[in-house]
């Protein structure tokens, strides 16, 4: 995947003008490297980011020089949720790095227990930290719900499929559970209990504060 960037001299609040032209302010930085402010096309970035996420290498070409980068930080507009600034981390392709890889569930529609409303799948690890060369980083870890045929079924670390010769999971515990099935009704009851407990706690907190606030008002009036 490739993006074309232009060196940027406009900094600070003036970058709003760039965004009005559908240009996205960004910066390339890295270990031992001088930061390079750039602009990239807003639409082009959105397409590439959708495909790459934060675990695939993107080549950003600036003045005919290619910078292999990972998306490190995307700042979003507080109202539109559109990206307004991107931080790219330039990597050394020959040096291993650590990255958090997302866990994704697939084939829920092929699981009879889930389709029948008896069970829900619980993902206990949403991300897993790995160490690998930049080009060997997996895009995601897949949890295949179709393989979970009973309520006792679990997916552990050792069940994950990835290139074990190139990718090392940090703090690897083969028996650690990544995902499991649980009874749908039980989960709904637990969530209801948690909501009720939170509501009661909120009422109690308000009740405790009221006398203090009244006392504070009286103190103000006396003064």
Backbone as CSV, one residue per row, in Angstrom:
resi,resn,N_x,N_y,N_z,CA_x,CA_y,CA_z,C_x,C_y,C_z
1,UNK,0.844,-1.193,0.000,0.000,0.000,0.000,0.877,1.239,0.000
2,UNK,0.452,2.219,-0.744,1.279,3.412,-0.917,0.452,4.682,-0.833
3,UNK,1.052,5.705,-0.245,0.483,7.047,-0.220,1.537,8.022,-0.702
4,UNK,1.093,9.097,-1.319,2.008,10.158,-1.742,1.817,11.342,-0.803
5,UNK,2.910,11.805,-0.223,2.855,12.933,0.693,3.659,14.116,0.179
6,UNK,3.295,15.283,0.676,4.021,16.521,0.347,4.548,17.138,1.636
7,UNK,5.782,17.655,1.584,6.327,18.321,2.759,5.423,19.491,3.150
8,UNK,5.284,19.689,4.452,4.354,20.695,4.949,5.104,21.769,5.734
9,UNK,4.812,23.023,5.396,5.373,24.153,6.139,4.307,24.811,7.015
10,UNK,3.040,24.540,6.705,1.940,25.101,7.494,1.789,24.272,8.762
11,UNK,1.864,24.936,9.911,1.797,24.240,11.190,0.734,24.870,12.085
12,UNK,0.437,24.192,13.184,-0.484,24.756,14.174,-1.896,24.929,13.661
13,UNK,-2.539,26.010,14.110,-3.947,26.254,13.784,-4.171,26.490,12.293
14,UNK,-3.125,26.873,11.592,-3.276,27.160,10.156,-3.597,25.898,9.347
15,UNK,-3.416,24.731,9.962,-3.690,23.494,9.235,-5.180,23.332,8.920
16,UNK,-6.035,24.124,9.568,-7.475,24.081,9.253,-7.712,24.388,7.776
17,UNK,-6.880,25.295,7.224,-7.012,25.650,5.816,-6.718,24.447,4.921
18,UNK,-5.765,23.629,5.350,-5.430,22.432,4.567,-6.603,21.461,4.545
19,UNK,-7.239,21.297,5.701,-8.349,20.352,5.787,-9.536,20.793,4.932
20,UNK,-9.689,22.096,4.761,-10.773,22.587,3.907,-10.516,22.232,2.445
21,UNK,-9.251,21.933,2.119,-8.884,21.517,0.761,-8.783,19.994,0.646
22,UNK,-9.327,19.294,1.663,-9.303,17.825,1.715,-7.876,17.285,1.775
23,UNK,-6.998,18.068,2.394,-5.639,17.618,2.659,-5.514,17.360,4.151
24,UNK,-4.858,16.283,4.489,-4.764,15.866,5.884,-3.354,16.123,6.407
25,UNK,-3.213,16.962,7.430,-1.889,17.164,8.013,-1.434,15.903,8.745
26,UNK,-0.166,15.597,8.606,0.385,14.390,9.223,1.847,14.620,9.545
27,UNK,2.431,13.689,10.279,3.853,13.772,10.586,4.437,12.362,10.570
28,UNK,5.630,12.252,10.016,6.380,10.997,10.037,7.482,11.140,11.078
29,UNK,7.553,10.200,12.015,8.592,10.250,13.041,9.110,8.833,13.264
30,UNK,10.209,8.719,13.963,10.776,7.397,14.200,11.981,7.474,15.109
31,UNK,12.459,6.326,15.502,13.610,6.237,16.403,14.847,6.844,15.743
32,UNK,15.373,7.889,16.379,16.578,8.529,15.860,16.368,9.344,14.604
33,UNK,15.112,9.604,14.222,14.816,10.353,13.004,14.234,11.720,13.339
34,UNK,14.501,12.679,12.470,13.903,14.000,12.624,12.470,13.957,12.089
35,UNK,11.551,14.530,12.847,10.146,14.513,12.436,9.969,15.232,11.106
36,UNK,9.082,14.662,10.273,8.835,15.224,8.949,7.347,15.557,8.801
37,UNK,6.967,16.845,8.917,5.565,17.225,8.719,5.196,17.121,7.233
38,UNK,4.046,16.496,6.955,3.613,16.320,5.571,2.106,16.531,5.469
39,UNK,1.612,16.543,4.229,0.178,16.468,3.973,-0.069,15.270,3.056
40,UNK,-1.231,14.654,3.243,-1.646,13.559,2.375,-3.111,13.773,2.015
41,UNK,-3.554,13.142,0.956,-4.951,13.263,0.563,-5.865,12.604,1.589
42,UNK,-6.911,13.319,1.985,-7.834,12.804,2.997,-8.494,11.506,2.533
43,UNK,-9.035,11.514,1.334,-9.730,10.331,0.825,-8.773,9.157,0.618
44,UNK,-7.577,9.477,0.114,-6.591,8.423,-0.131,-6.190,7.749,1.187
45,UNK,-5.996,8.568,2.227,-5.629,7.996,3.526,-6.746,7.104,4.063
46,UNK,-7.981,7.572,3.971,-9.110,6.801,4.503,-9.188,5.419,3.864
47,UNK,-8.968,5.353,2.546,-9.016,4.067,1.845,-7.889,3.144,2.292
48,UNK,-6.687,3.698,2.386,-5.530,2.885,2.773,-5.651,2.439,4.231
49,UNK,-6.086,3.326,5.095,-6.186,3.008,6.528,-7.236,1.929,6.773
50,UNK,-8.310,1.970,5.995,-9.351,0.953,6.124,-8.777,-0.431,5.821
51,UNK,-7.866,-0.492,4.871,-7.273,-1.774,4.481,-6.101,-2.174,5.380
52,UNK,-5.344,-1.194,5.861,-4.111,-1.498,6.589,-4.287,-1.568,8.096
53,UNK,-5.205,-0.748,8.635,-5.281,-0.638,10.085,-3.973,-0.108,10.636
54,UNK,-3.597,-0.588,11.821,-2.365,-0.113,12.446,-1.277,-1.186,12.464
55,UNK,-1.464,-2.241,11.663,-0.498,-3.339,11.708,0.135,-3.672,10.361
56,UNK,-0.275,-2.969,9.313,0.307,-3.223,7.984,1.183,-2.054,7.555
57,UNK,2.266,-2.375,6.897,3.202,-1.357,6.440,2.596,-0.551,5.290
58,UNK,2.723,0.769,5.386,2.330,1.688,4.316,3.588,2.388,3.831
59,UNK,3.760,2.480,2.538,4.885,3.236,1.976,4.393,4.648,1.643
60,UNK,4.969,5.638,2.318,4.644,7.033,2.008,5.800,7.615,1.204
61,UNK,5.503,8.053,0.009,6.524,8.612,-0.867,6.503,10.130,-0.760
62,UNK,7.635,10.700,-0.323,7.784,12.152,-0.201,9.040,12.549,-0.968
63,UNK,8.871,13.377,-1.988,10.017,13.797,-2.821,10.794,12.593,-3.348
64,UNK,10.049,11.612,-3.844,10.602,10.404,-4.456,11.293,9.458,-3.470
65,UNK,11.254,9.791,-2.182,11.837,8.899,-1.174,10.713,8.153,-0.461
66,UNK,10.867,6.841,-0.334,9.846,6.015,0.297,10.123,5.854,1.791
67,UNK,9.059,6.047,2.580,9.149,5.888,4.028,8.217,4.747,4.450
68,UNK,8.754,3.597,4.886,7.885,2.512,5.376,7.377,2.867,6.773
69,UNK,6.075,2.941,6.928,5.514,3.414,8.194,4.353,2.538,8.665
70,UNK,4.065,2.661,9.950,2.845,2.138,10.541,2.022,3.328,11.037
71,UNK,0.711,3.223,10.948,-0.142,4.270,11.513,-0.043,4.159,13.033
72,UNK,0.408,5.224,13.667,0.620,5.204,15.113,-0.483,5.934,15.867
73,UNK,-0.985,7.016,15.290,-1.984,7.815,15.998,-2.864,8.546,14.998
74,UNK,-4.170,8.417,15.161,-5.119,9.139,14.316,-5.993,9.998,15.214
75,UNK,-5.903,11.312,15.042,-6.749,12.225,15.808,-8.027,12.476,15.017
76,UNK,-9.168,12.352,15.706,-10.461,12.501,15.062,-11.164,13.784,15.507
77,UNK,-11.950,14.358,14.599,-12.761,15.527,14.930,-13.820,15.118,15.955
78,UNK,-14.022,15.940,16.986,-14.905,15.546,18.083,-16.375,15.487,17.677
79,UNK,-16.745,16.106,16.557,-18.135,16.071,16.105,-18.344,15.117,14.923
80,UNK,-17.455,15.183,13.942,-17.647,14.399,12.719,-16.948,13.041,12.757
81,UNK,-16.012,12.863,13.715,-15.217,11.629,13.814,-14.356,11.394,12.575
82,UNK,-14.144,12.445,11.785,-13.250,12.354,10.634,-11.816,12.619,11.083
83,UNK,-10.823,11.969,10.462,-9.436,12.215,10.853,-9.021,13.652,10.561
84,UNK,-8.323,14.251,11.519,-7.834,15.627,11.337,-6.304,15.700,11.439
85,UNK,-5.670,14.623,11.900,-4.204,14.579,11.951,-3.780,13.130,12.134
86,UNK,-2.655,12.774,11.481,-2.167,11.398,11.569,-0.685,11.393,11.928
87,UNK,-0.327,10.503,12.834,1.073,10.282,13.168,1.522,8.946,12.592
88,UNK,2.555,8.973,11.751,3.106,7.756,11.141,4.457,7.442,11.780
89,UNK,4.635,6.181,12.175,5.908,5.772,12.755,6.734,5.055,11.697
90,UNK,7.885,5.640,11.354,8.752,5.017,10.347,9.538,3.874,10.978
91,UNK,9.501,2.721,10.335,10.113,1.526,10.916,11.376,1.132,10.159
92,UNK,12.211,0.397,10.872,13.375,-0.237,10.266,12.938,-1.648,9.881
93,UNK,12.879,-1.931,8.600,12.359,-3.212,8.122,13.192,-4.408,8.579
94,UNK,14.414,-4.149,9.050,15.285,-5.235,9.491,15.306,-5.381,11.016
95,UNK,14.492,-4.584,11.693,14.484,-4.584,13.153,13.114,-4.982,13.682
96,UNK,13.078,-5.953,14.590,11.808,-6.390,15.162,11.197,-5.287,16.020
97,UNK,9.872,-5.301,16.066,9.174,-4.348,16.917,7.981,-5.023,17.574
98,UNK,7.439,-4.368,18.591,6.258,-4.867,19.281,5.017,-4.143,18.778
99,UNK,3.937,-4.866,18.629,2.682,-4.276,18.163,1.509,-5.038,18.762
100,UNK,0.403,-4.341,18.982,-0.817,-4.969,19.466,-1.692,-5.357,18.278
101,UNK,-1.958,-6.638,18.141,-2.712,-7.166,17.010,-4.158,-7.425,17.451
102,UNK,-5.147,-6.906,16.717,-6.544,-7.097,17.120,-7.013,-8.536,16.939
103,UNK,-7.978,-8.921,17.772,-8.619,-10.237,17.673,-9.985,-10.056,17.020
104,UNK,-10.279,-10.868,16.014,-11.550,-10.751,15.290,-12.264,-12.103,15.255
105,UNK,-13.547,-12.090,15.559,-14.361,-13.307,15.524,-14.966,-13.472,14.138
106,UNK,-14.884,-14.677,13.596,-15.481,-14.980,12.293,-16.390,-16.208,12.423
107,UNK,-17.275,-16.359,11.446,-18.152,-17.528,11.319,-19.147,-17.691,12.477
108,UNK,-19.571,-16.572,13.075,-20.621,-16.670,14.100,-21.915,-17.228,13.501
109,UNK,-22.148,-16.917,12.209,-23.369,-17.397,11.549,-23.339,-18.905,11.308
110,UNK,-22.181,-19.534,11.525,-22.066,-20.974,11.327,-22.058,-21.741,12.650
111,UNK,-22.297,-21.006,13.737,-22.338,-21.635,15.051,-23.797,-21.829,15.460
112,UNK,-24.233,-23.082,15.610,-25.641,-23.391,15.889,-26.101,-22.803,17.221
113,UNK,-25.233,-22.801,18.230,-25.603,-22.289,19.549,-25.834,-20.782,19.516
114,UNK,-24.985,-20.076,18.771,-25.132,-18.624,18.656,-26.348,-18.286,17.807
115,UNK,-26.517,-18.990,16.695,-27.672,-18.742,15.816,-28.996,-19.026,16.535
116,UNK,-28.999,-20.030,17.401,-30.216,-20.386,18.119,-30.500,-19.502,19.316
117,UNK,-29.619,-18.548,19.606,-29.838,-17.640,20.723,-29.484,-18.219,22.074
118,UNK,-28.881,-19.404,22.094,-28.512,-20.032,23.363,-27.219,-19.447,23.937
119,UNK,-26.328,-19.040,23.055,-25.002,-18.629,23.513,-24.565,-17.321,22.856
120,UNK,-23.636,-16.679,23.531,-22.928,-15.520,22.987,-21.440,-15.793,23.126
121,UNK,-20.675,-15.218,22.231,-19.224,-15.413,22.310,-18.607,-14.248,23.071
122,UNK,-17.771,-14.596,24.027,-17.070,-13.595,24.822,-15.608,-13.555,24.393
123,UNK,-15.147,-12.392,23.973,-13.737,-12.219,23.621,-13.033,-11.640,24.844
124,UNK,-12.162,-12.407,25.440,-11.477,-11.981,26.662,-10.225,-11.167,26.363
125,UNK,-9.672,-11.363,25.179,-8.500,-10.592,24.749,-8.832,-9.909,23.430
126,UNK,-9.020,-8.605,23.457,-9.333,-7.867,22.234,-8.089,-7.610,21.392
127,UNK,-6.936,-7.575,22.044,-5.650,-7.376,21.356,-4.615,-8.301,21.974
128,UNK,-3.651,-8.698,21.167,-2.554,-9.541,21.645,-1.242,-8.918,21.191
129,UNK,-0.338,-8.716,22.134,0.952,-8.093,21.809,1.902,-9.132,21.218
130,UNK,2.535,-8.760,20.121,3.485,-9.657,19.466,4.793,-8.924,19.186
131,UNK,5.805,-9.697,18.889,7.090,-9.158,18.438,7.427,-9.816,17.113
132,UNK,7.754,-9.001,16.111,8.071,-9.527,14.782,8.710,-8.438,13.945
133,UNK,9.286,-8.838,12.822,9.732,-7.850,11.843,8.508,-7.141,11.277
134,UNK,8.640,-5.871,10.915,7.480,-5.111,10.433,6.690,-5.794,9.329
135,UNK,7.377,-6.411,8.378,6.679,-7.034,7.259,6.021,-8.359,7.639
136,UNK,6.349,-8.883,8.830,5.791,-10.167,9.257,4.636,-10.005,10.245
137,UNK,4.287,-8.770,10.598,3.198,-8.567,11.551,1.878,-9.069,10.972
138,UNK,1.142,-9.885,11.716,-0.172,-10.322,11.215,-1.174,-9.167,11.266
139,UNK,-2.123,-9.161,10.343,-3.155,-8.120,10.343,-4.082,-8.280,11.538
140,UNK,-4.392,-9.525,11.883,-5.320,-9.811,12.979,-5.182,-11.275,13.386
141,UNK,-5.689,-11.598,14.557,-5.836,-12.987,14.992,-7.308,-13.352,14.837
142,UNK,-7.572,-14.466,14.164,-8.951,-14.874,13.908,-9.408,-15.930,14.909
143,UNK,-10.591,-15.701,15.465,-11.255,-16.683,16.320,-12.400,-17.274,15.508
144,UNK,-12.325,-18.559,15.210,-13.330,-19.224,14.378,-14.452,-19.780,15.253
145,UNK,-15.590,-19.074,15.264,-16.715,-19.484,16.103,-17.290,-20.825,15.673
146,UNK,-17.095,-21.195,14.421,-17.621,-22.461,13.924,-16.984,-23.661,14.620
147,UNK,-15.808,-23.465,15.193,-15.106,-24.556,15.872,-15.546,-24.715,17.323
148,UNK,-16.396,-23.798,17.791,-16.838,-23.835,19.190,-18.212,-24.509,19.234
149,UNK,-18.220,-25.818,19.359,-19.449,-26.588,19.138,-20.231,-26.878,20.411
150,UNK,-19.627,-26.687,21.588,-20.333,-26.906,22.853,-20.147,-25.684,23.750
151,UNK,-20.959,-25.615,24.827,-20.853,-24.490,25.757,-19.517,-24.491,26.498
152,UNK,-18.840,-25.608,26.467,-17.536,-25.691,27.148,-16.383,-25.310,26.213
153,UNK,-16.691,-25.040,24.960,-15.640,-24.740,23.978,-14.945,-23.419,24.294
154,UNK,-13.634,-23.431,24.176,-12.841,-22.208,24.338,-11.781,-22.159,23.239
155,UNK,-11.333,-20.960,22.945,-10.181,-20.763,22.058,-9.056,-20.210,22.909
156,UNK,-7.952,-20.936,22.968,-6.805,-20.489,23.760,-5.700,-19.981,22.841
157,UNK,-4.657,-19.476,23.464,-3.509,-18.976,22.701,-2.965,-20.035,21.745
158,UNK,-2.893,-21.274,22.215,-2.291,-22.332,21.394,-3.161,-22.686,20.189
159,UNK,-4.439,-22.266,20.213,-5.345,-22.562,19.106,-5.240,-21.539,17.969
160,UNK,-4.608,-20.410,18.228,-4.511,-19.363,17.211,-3.594,-19.793,16.076
161,UNK,-3.972,-19.405,14.878,-3.179,-19.750,13.703,-2.379,-18.533,13.241
162,UNK,-1.063,-18.678,13.224,-0.159,-17.623,12.764,1.200,-18.264,12.505
163,UNK,2.080,-17.522,11.869,3.399,-18.053,11.542,4.283,-17.990,12.790
164,UNK,4.360,-19.099,13.496,5.088,-19.133,14.767,6.598,-18.983,14.589
165,UNK,7.093,-19.190,13.373,8.528,-19.020,13.139,8.906,-17.548,13.003
166,UNK,7.932,-16.727,12.625,8.221,-15.313,12.387,7.594,-14.374,13.425
167,UNK,6.568,-14.868,14.100,5.828,-14.030,15.043,5.884,-14.650,16.429
168,UNK,6.265,-13.842,17.411,6.319,-14.306,18.798,5.309,-13.512,19.626
169,UNK,4.423,-14.229,20.323,3.476,-13.564,21.215,4.184,-13.231,22.518
170,UNK,4.096,-11.980,22.932,4.739,-11.532,24.171,3.987,-12.132,25.362
171,UNK,4.746,-12.609,26.352,4.145,-13.245,27.547,3.200,-14.376,27.141
172,UNK,3.655,-15.223,26.291,2.840,-16.321,25.747,2.497,-17.351,26.810
173,UNK,1.202,-17.604,26.960,0.698,-18.669,27.825,-0.236,-19.513,26.976
174,UNK,0.179,-20.718,26.602,-0.612,-21.526,25.664,-2.035,-21.803,26.133
175,UNK,-2.270,-21.807,27.449,-3.595,-22.138,27.978,-4.458,-20.902,28.244
176,UNK,-3.918,-19.714,28.014,-4.715,-18.505,28.269,-5.889,-18.437,27.289
177,UNK,-7.077,-18.181,27.824,-8.287,-18.171,27.000,-8.426,-16.843,26.267
178,UNK,-8.600,-16.944,24.962,-8.804,-15.757,24.120,-10.296,-15.471,23.963
179,UNK,-11.095,-16.523,23.778,-12.541,-16.373,23.617,-13.243,-17.635,24.094
180,UNK,-14.503,-17.468,24.527,-15.283,-18.621,24.987,-16.769,-18.353,24.758
181,UNK,-17.560,-19.403,24.881,-19.012,-19.270,24.795,-19.590,-19.145,26.200
182,UNK,-20.690,-18.404,26.301,-21.397,-18.317,27.572,-22.887,-18.288,27.280
183,UNK,-23.689,-18.676,28.280,-25.136,-18.697,28.084,-25.658,-17.278,27.890
184,UNK,-26.426,-17.068,26.846,-26.935,-15.733,26.526,-27.785,-15.184,27.651
185,UNK,-28.676,-16.004,28.229,-29.575,-15.544,29.282,-28.795,-15.133,30.522
186,UNK,-27.770,-15.906,30.864,-26.962,-15.608,32.038,-26.255,-14.268,31.880
187,UNK,-25.732,-14.009,30.659,-25.050,-12.753,30.409,-26.005,-11.579,30.532
188,UNK,-27.232,-11.736,30.009,-28.214,-10.665,30.098,-28.560,-10.362,31.551
189,UNK,-28.695,-11.422,32.382,-29.004,-11.228,33.795,-27.855,-10.536,34.521
190,UNK,-26.619,-10.899,34.175,-25.450,-10.270,34.797,-25.379,-8.795,34.435
191,UNK,-25.637,-8.471,33.162,-25.602,-7.077,32.725,-26.686,-6.274,33.426
192,UNK,-27.885,-6.866,33.596,-28.967,-6.172,34.283,-28.592,-5.909,35.734
193,UNK,-27.945,-6.900,36.378,-27.528,-6.741,37.768,-26.488,-5.641,37.900
194,UNK,-25.557,-5.577,36.953,-24.525,-4.539,36.970,-25.159,-3.162,36.791
195,UNK,-26.108,-3.049,35.862,-26.789,-1.773,35.632,-27.536,-1.321,36.883
196,UNK,-28.199,-2.281,37.546,-28.959,-1.941,38.743,-28.019,-1.492,39.858
197,UNK,-26.901,-2.203,40.005,-25.932,-1.844,41.034,-25.366,-0.455,40.783
198,UNK,-25.104,-0.145,39.518,-24.572,1.172,39.177,-25.594,2.262,39.484
199,UNK,-26.868,1.964,39.202,-27.924,2.943,39.475,-28.046,3.209,40.965
200,UNK,-28.010,2.126,41.776,-28.103,2.274,43.226,-26.913,3.061,43.755
201,UNK,-25.723,2.753,43.241,-24.528,3.470,43.672,-24.640,4.948,43.350
202,UNK,-25.217,5.276,42.197,-25.401,6.673,41.815,-26.351,7.392,42.734
203,UNK,-27.445,6.715,43.107,-28.425,7.312,44.021,-27.802,7.551,45.387
204,UNK,-27.048,6.551,45.871,-26.418,6.680,47.180,-25.392,7.814,47.192
205,UNK,-24.639,7.927,46.090,-23.641,8.997,46.016,-24.309,10.359,46.038
206,UNK,-25.438,10.488,45.328,-26.177,11.753,45.302,-26.724,12.067,46.683
207,UNK,-27.270,11.039,47.369,-27.854,11.231,48.695,-26.798,11.677,49.697
208,UNK,-25.581,11.145,49.560,-24.511,11.517,50.474,-24.059,12.951,50.261
209,UNK,-24.107,13.412,49.011,-23.627,14.757,48.697,-24.615,15.840,49.082
210,UNK,-25.924,15.522,49.070,-26.942,16.542,49.277,-26.805,17.296,50.593
211,UNK,-26.598,16.633,51.736,-26.452,17.381,52.980,-25.271,18.332,52.950
212,UNK,-24.147,17.866,52.333,-22.966,18.717,52.249,-23.251,19.956,51.427
213,UNK,-23.948,19.759,50.296,-24.251,20.889,49.426,-25.195,21.869,50.115
214,UNK,-26.176,21.367,50.878,-27.087,22.245,51.596,-26.327,23.023,52.654
215,UNK,-25.404,22.329,53.342,-24.612,23.002,54.344,-23.753,24.091,53.740
216,UNK,-23.229,23.804,52.541,-22.398,24.791,51.856,-23.207,26.024,51.510
217,UNK,-24.476,25.808,51.047,-25.340,26.937,50.706,-25.641,27.783,51.934
218,UNK,-25.903,27.104,53.068,-26.222,27.822,54.290,-25.023,28.645,54.746
219,UNK,-23.828,28.055,54.583,-22.615,28.763,54.969,-22.442,30.018,54.134
220,UNK,-22.762,29.909,52.838,-22.655,31.081,51.950,-23.605,32.175,52.392
221,UNK,-24.851,31.773,52.771,-25.857,32.739,53.167,-25.466,33.465,54.449
222,UNK,-24.851,32.700,55.365,-24.413,33.290,56.642,-23.340,34.341,56.421
223,UNK,-22.470,34.062,55.426,-21.392,35.015,55.119,-21.976,36.254,54.465
